[in-house]
Amino acid sequence: MTGPAVPSVSVAELPADAVLLDVREGDEWAAGHAPDAQHIPMSELTGRLHELPEDADPLYIVCRSGGRSGRVVAFLSQQGHPVVNVDGGMQAWEAMGKPLVGERDGVPPVVI
């Protein structure tokens, strides 16, 4: 049985001014992430809800491929937050040639 459908958008359909929340773990974030994204790992989300950007309507949630972010979108929607899942996640982001920044030398890979 699947859960309720969550609002989602492809990387190609992301607005230029989209506010991104990356919910991957720290090592994934360090390997490569969207330049202006905020980072709160899914495992820490419930304790850090106060850090969600208040001016984002909606807030776009991204992970590696879209699975974790879909669960986060379902959870945050139930809490009344305007959120949208980024289908394909950072793998789709990288495949489209979108900019990445990392905290290691060289070209930042999304998949480590």
Buried (B, 14 or more C-beta within 10 A) or exposed (E): EEEEEBBBBEBEEBEEEBBBBBBBBEEBBBBBBBEEBBBBBBEBBEEEEEEBEEEBEBBBBBBBBBEBBBBBBBBBBEEEBEBBBBBBBBBBBBEEEBEBEBEEEEEBBBEE
